[in-house]
Amino acid sequence: KNNVAPYTPEGNVEKVEDAVKPIKSLGDERMMSPTSSSSSKRRIEAIELPAGCWKYQPKAEKLYTNMKVQLFVAALIAGNFVCNIIEKWIDPAGTEYPDLFYGFETFFNTMFFF
């Protein structure tokens, strides 16, 4: 039988046993995580923090979940799509304005890179 009660919007959980378990204990890079034992006492154990480039993942998530950033990226995608439509509409062979559309292509590729 599952010892964990269903989640409620208020955050109330009737019974939780070993709900959070430590991932790994390490030297200096520690983050404390509450765990519960079979008794009613709570203890705190260390878990490993991300290393290398993964340590920036929380900051990147905060940046990319920002509504302004999402709207900016959506505008870039829409702008690139519109430029491609206009290019094929007025110059299907790509011979009349190659420098102009190369500039648009370079701009959008650079912006998508960042």
Summary of the structure (lengths in Angstrom):
residues: 114
radius of gyration: 25.7
end to end distance: 49.2
largest distance: 78.0
contacts: 220
relative contact order: 0.08
helix: 46%
strand: 12%
